[in-house]
Amino acid sequence: MRIIIFFIYFFISLEAYSLSIRCDFEEVYKNGETQQGFFLLKDKDLRYEYFSKSLYTVFYLDNRLFVSENNNRTKTQIIENRNTVLPNIMKIYDDYPEIKDNYFTNGYEIKVDLNTNKFIKRISINSTDLSLSIYFLNCQNKDLPDEYFDFNPVIDYVYSSK
């Protein structure tokens, strides 16, 4: 399982402290493999969901990581490993509005590209164990009910263009 994928939380809209945001994402790995999905961000809660039923949905709630299997929503586990890239990505979020182009921390090199709307459009993550770019697409401010940030039970998100 690619738990390391949680880094993503930081594609976060740079205006996200008081906004609710929905974005599509595409992860591109050094070997050419790709994964797609969407994420929801509301205040400091995150839902990062892969489209593939063989993968999972990640919840970042109250500074804790949870993973729910997409093919069995009743199976959810907490991720205790504090040595993931996620805390390093969250430092980017903490820097708003003074986001830097590059971050070097705990063996990770993280590069951030912004679009003209002040959303993070791409994050590049490199370490000895990981080489990955995450692209954020179709980002919109959305009113997101709290139920989408709960995993007991996991409520399927239904996309609406409104």
N, C-alpha and C positions, 0 to 999 in steps of 0.2 A: 504494500500500500504506500502511496506517495504522500505521506503525512506532511512532508516538507512543503506541500503545495499551499499551505496556509498563509504563506507569505503575502499573499495577495491582498490582504486586507488594506491595502494601502495604495491601492489604485484608487483608493478612497478619494472622493471629491475633496478638493481642498477647501471647500466651503461646508464640509459635512457635519460640523459640530451640531448644527441645529436643523439639518436637512435629512430627508429620507431619499435614498438614491437607489436606482436599479440600473445595472450595467450588464451587458454580455461580456464574456471574456474568452480569450483564446490563449492557451499556454503552448509555447513552442520550445521544445527541448533541443539540445545540441545535436542529438541523433536524428532530428527531423520529425520525431513523434509530436503529435498535437492532441490536445484535449480542449473541449469547449464546454461552456456552461454559462451561468449567470450568477451575479451576487446581488444581495440586498444589504444596504447599510442604513441603519437608523441610529442616530446618536453614536454610541460606541459599540453597538451590537452589530454583528455581521453574520450573514448566511451566505455561504459559498458553495454552490451546487453544480455538480457536473451533470451534463445531459445524459451520459451513458448510465444505463441501469446497472452495469457491472462495477461502477465506481461508487462514490459516496457524496454526502453533503456534510460540510463542516460548519459548525456554529461556534462563534466566538462571543461568549456572553460573560459578563462580570469577570473579565480577564482570565477566563478558562476556556479551553478548547474541548469540543465534543464532536464526535464523528458518528454519523448515522448512515447505514448502508442503503443505497438507493433501491436495491432489490428486496430489502426487508426492513421497512421503516421502524419496526419494533426493536431492532438491534442498534443500540446507541452506546458508545463508550466514551469516557473522559480520557483525554490525552494528557498524561502527566509529564512527558518529556519536556523540560524547560530549555533544552538545548536546540530548539528549532529556530528557524530564521524569523519566525513571527515577532518575537519581542524586538528584534532589530528593525523590522518593518514598522512596527508601531512607533518607533522613535521618529520616523519620517512624519507620521501623522501628528505627533507632538510638536514638531517644528513649524506647523502651519501658523502664519502664512509665509514663513521664511524657509520654504522647502529648498534644499540644496540639490544640485545635480548628481552628486556622488556621496555615498556613505560607505565607510569601511569600519566594520565592527565584528568582533568574534569570528573572524575568518571568512566573513561574507563581504563581497564587494557588491553594492547595490547602486544601480544607476536609475535615475528617474527622468522621464520625458513628460512634459506637460503639453496639453493642447491649448488652443487660443481661449477656451472657456474656463481655464484654470482647473481642469480635471486632469488627473494623471492619465496619460494615454498609454504609457508603457513603463514597465519596471523590468530591469534586467538584473538577474541574481546570479552571481558567480562565486564558487568556492571550490575547494578540492573535490567535493562530492557532488556538486550540483552546478548545472549551467542551464539557465532557463530565462525566457522572456515571456512576460504576460502582457497581452494587449487588451485594453478596455474599450469596448465599442458600444454605441447606442445608449450612452448614459443619459438618464433622465431623472429629474426630481420627481418623486412619487410620494403619495400618501400611503405609507405601509403600515397596516395593522400589526400590533404586537404579536398576534398569533403566528405570524410567519417566522418569528424568532424563538419559537418553542419547539422542543423535540419530543415532548411527551403529551400528545402524539405530534408527529411531524405533519403539518398541514401543507398539502401541495400548493405551490404558488401558481396562480393563474395569471398570465400576462395580459395586461390591458393597455392599450395605447393611450388611454385617457389620462 
